[in-house]
Amino acid sequence: MRELAETLNCSPNYLSWQINKGLGQNFNEYVNGFRLKRFQHIALLPENKTLTLLALAFDSGFNTKSVFNEYFKKQTGLSPRAWLKARQLP
């Protein structure tokens, strides 16, 4: 964000405000939506069955466990583990 703001000759806060205004939502929420979709995709792949949910969350771009868990629950209404368990074949 800082580099882009510098290139555009504006402050990072102003750029963030403009992006939020243009998207109609917080930029971090917007980006986390893509991260969540990636997590949901890779969590269901058989080759990732041995990896922890946290490892998959980090691979998807989430930086902290708490942000991942809070955003996941807010968007799906389930914990990551409950979501995965509901989608796994018996």
DONU-713756 format. One record per residue (C-alpha): residue number from 0; residue in one letter; x, y, z. Coordinates in nm, 3 decimals. Example, Ala and Ser with C-alpha at 12.3 -4.5 7.8 and 13.67 -1.06 7.14 Angstrom:
BEGIN
+-----+---------+---------+---------+---------+
: num : residuo :      px :      py :      pz :
+-----+---------+---------+---------+---------+
:   0 :       A :   1.230 :  -0.450 :   0.780 :
:   1 :       S :   1.367 :  -0.106 :   0.714 :
+-----+---------+---------+---------+---------+
END
This chain:
BEGIN
+-----+---------+---------+---------+---------+
: num : residuo :      px :      py :      pz :
+-----+---------+---------+---------+---------+
:   0 :       M :   0.000 :   0.000 :   0.000 :
:   1 :       R :   0.282 :   0.237 :   0.088 :
:   2 :       E :   0.463 :   0.180 :  -0.240 :
:   3 :       L :   0.149 :   0.229 :  -0.445 :
:   4 :       A :   0.060 :   0.543 :  -0.251 :
:   5 :       E :   0.411 :   0.678 :  -0.311 :
:   6 :       T :   0.380 :   0.604 :  -0.683 :
:   7 :       L :   0.045 :   0.785 :  -0.690 :
:   8 :       N :   0.189 :   1.070 :  -0.483 :
:   9 :       C :  -0.065 :   1.041 :  -0.202 :
:  10 :       S :  -0.068 :   0.916 :   0.156 :
:  11 :       P :  -0.135 :   0.548 :   0.233 :
:  12 :       N :  -0.435 :   0.650 :   0.446 :
:  13 :       Y :  -0.588 :   0.848 :   0.159 :
:  14 :       L :  -0.529 :   0.560 :  -0.084 :
:  15 :       S :  -0.683 :   0.313 :   0.160 :
:  16 :       W :  -0.986 :   0.540 :   0.205 :
:  17 :       Q :  -1.030 :   0.569 :  -0.174 :
:  18 :       I :  -1.003 :   0.193 :  -0.223 :
:  19 :       N :  -1.252 :   0.128 :   0.058 :
:  20 :       K :  -1.489 :   0.383 :  -0.094 :
:  21 :       G :  -1.455 :   0.229 :  -0.442 :
:  22 :       L :  -1.504 :  -0.127 :  -0.322 :
:  23 :       G :  -1.785 :  -0.040 :  -0.086 :
:  24 :       Q :  -1.608 :  -0.236 :   0.187 :
:  25 :       N :  -1.289 :  -0.246 :   0.388 :
:  26 :       F :  -0.990 :  -0.342 :   0.173 :
:  27 :       N :  -0.872 :  -0.603 :   0.425 :
:  28 :       E :  -1.216 :  -0.766 :   0.421 :
:  29 :       Y :  -1.203 :  -0.768 :   0.041 :
:  30 :       V :  -0.862 :  -0.937 :   0.035 :
:  31 :       N :  -0.961 :  -1.181 :   0.311 :
:  32 :       G :  -1.249 :  -1.294 :   0.091 :
:  33 :       F :  -0.998 :  -1.419 :  -0.168 :
:  34 :       R :  -0.789 :  -1.578 :   0.105 :
:  35 :       L :  -1.093 :  -1.760 :   0.238 :
:  36 :       K :  -1.185 :  -1.894 :  -0.107 :
:  37 :       R :  -0.829 :  -2.021 :  -0.151 :
:  38 :       F :  -0.833 :  -2.188 :   0.190 :
:  39 :       Q :  -1.166 :  -2.357 :   0.118 :
:  40 :       H :  -1.031 :  -2.488 :  -0.209 :
:  41 :       I :  -0.699 :  -2.623 :  -0.083 :
:  42 :       A :  -0.844 :  -2.760 :   0.243 :
:  43 :       L :  -1.050 :  -3.008 :   0.040 :
:  44 :       L :  -0.760 :  -3.136 :  -0.170 :
:  45 :       P :  -0.657 :  -3.491 :  -0.074 :
:  46 :       E :  -0.286 :  -3.405 :  -0.090 :
:  47 :       N :  -0.334 :  -3.150 :   0.190 :
:  48 :       K :  -0.506 :  -3.390 :   0.429 :
:  49 :       T :  -0.195 :  -3.422 :   0.647 :
:  50 :       L :  -0.146 :  -3.046 :   0.686 :
:  51 :       T :  -0.293 :  -2.851 :   0.975 :
:  52 :       L :  -0.570 :  -2.602 :   0.918 :
:  53 :       L :  -0.339 :  -2.327 :   1.038 :
:  54 :       A :  -0.074 :  -2.423 :   0.783 :
:  55 :       L :  -0.338 :  -2.408 :   0.510 :
:  56 :       A :  -0.459 :  -2.072 :   0.641 :
:  57 :       F :  -0.107 :  -1.931 :   0.629 :
:  58 :       D :  -0.059 :  -2.073 :   0.281 :
:  59 :       S :  -0.380 :  -1.893 :   0.181 :
:  60 :       G :  -0.237 :  -1.561 :   0.293 :
:  61 :       F :  -0.374 :  -1.516 :   0.644 :
:  62 :       N :  -0.109 :  -1.377 :   0.878 :
:  63 :       T :  -0.250 :  -1.474 :   1.215 :
:  64 :       K :  -0.458 :  -1.755 :   1.359 :
:  65 :       S :  -0.703 :  -1.515 :   1.524 :
:  66 :       V :  -0.773 :  -1.316 :   1.206 :
:  67 :       F :  -0.826 :  -1.639 :   1.015 :
:  68 :       N :  -1.060 :  -1.793 :   1.273 :
:  69 :       E :  -1.261 :  -1.473 :   1.326 :
:  70 :       Y :  -1.302 :  -1.401 :   0.956 :
:  71 :       F :  -1.386 :  -1.764 :   0.875 :
:  72 :       K :  -1.656 :  -1.783 :   1.142 :
:  73 :       K :  -1.797 :  -1.443 :   1.045 :
:  74 :       Q :  -1.831 :  -1.549 :   0.681 :
:  75 :       T :  -1.944 :  -1.912 :   0.718 :
:  76 :       G :  -2.102 :  -1.930 :   1.062 :
:  77 :       L :  -1.880 :  -2.229 :   1.138 :
:  78 :       S :  -1.536 :  -2.291 :   1.276 :
:  79 :       P :  -1.283 :  -2.401 :   1.012 :
:  80 :       R :  -1.276 :  -2.753 :   1.158 :
:  81 :       A :  -1.657 :  -2.785 :   1.158 :
:  82 :       W :  -1.672 :  -2.655 :   0.800 :
:  83 :       L :  -1.410 :  -2.906 :   0.686 :
:  84 :       K :  -1.569 :  -3.195 :   0.873 :
:  85 :       A :  -1.907 :  -3.122 :   0.710 :
:  86 :       R :  -1.748 :  -3.142 :   0.365 :
:  87 :       Q :  -1.530 :  -3.448 :   0.403 :
:  88 :       L :  -1.647 :  -3.780 :   0.271 :
:  89 :       P :  -1.716 :  -4.045 :   0.535 :
+-----+---------+---------+---------+---------+
END
